[in-house]
Amino acid sequence: DIQMTQSPSSLSASVGDRVTITCRASQGIRNDLDWYQQKPGKAPKRLIYVASSLQSGVPSRFSGSGSGTEFTLTISSLQPEDFATYYCLQHSSYPWTFGQGTKVEIK
Amino acid sequence: QVQLVESGGGVVQPGMSLRLSCAASEFTFSSYAMHWVRQAPGKGLEWVAAISYDGNRQYYTDSVKGRFTISRDNSKNTLYLQMNSLTAEDTAMFYCARDRVDQTFDYWGQGTLVTVSS
């Protein structure tokens, strides 16, 4: 099974900060990786698919990069509505696996 | 607008069974693979099971193999998850989500809560 190691598990940041979250796969997954945002009590929302494609309707301050085993989600200028938990998901092979999540909190 | 509506959750005793449903609308259900994802209280997301668009292939995470069965009825636009031999570790919000090339998990349901407790 492919393990996804996501870091950091949490971070504190201020509005306007640049934030980077990383996911590492235990083996190569090409670009079969998505990023999701989840707010308390809500279903996850897809932000980025196939590593770097921006989901329609998602602000351009969100971007994704990477291929193979290392991937990043970047928020270029953190906004108040971006405080949430973020997850990566590999869908290269079954069983699909999520990263452990990164909780982005207000500094 | 694409809709996925889960139902069937509730409180059950350990060892008992439960069947979840996910009703799909406003898209061609029979063209999409479908998945179940769960989230234990205060924990992260866990992929649980998937079924191909035609129902011929099923995939499971190890912890539910032999206990859970994913199925679908394309004539009713409905996805199911039969859960047997439930334990406290199965307590979670269960979400369904659709999947096709470049549309992996672009829509999710609101979730249905399963609580396993004596």
Chai-1 contact restraints between the chains, C-beta under 6 A:
chainA,res_idxA,chainB,res_idxB,connection_type,confidence,min_distance_angstrom,max_distance_angstrom,comment,restraint_id
A,D34,B,T104,contact,1.0,0.0,6.0,A-B,restraint_1
A,A43,B,Y95,contact,1.0,0.0,6.0,A-B,restraint_2
A,A43,B,W108,contact,1.0,0.0,6.0,A-B,restraint_3
A,R46,B,F105,contact,1.0,0.0,6.0,A-B,restraint_4
A,R46,B,D106,contact,1.0,0.0,6.0,A-B,restraint_5
A,Y87,B,L45,contact,1.0,0.0,6.0,A-B,restraint_6
A,H91,B,T104,contact,1.0,0.0,6.0,A-B,restraint_7
A,Y94,B,Y59,contact,1.0,0.0,6.0,A-B,restraint_8
A,P95,B,T61,contact,1.0,0.0,6.0,A-B,restraint_9
A,W96,B,W47,contact,1.0,0.0,6.0,A-B,restraint_10
A,F98,B,L45,contact,1.0,0.0,6.0,A-B,restraint_11
A,Q100,B,G44,contact,1.0,0.0,6.0,A-B,restraint_12
A,G101,B,G44,contact,1.0,0.0,6.0,A-B,restraint_13
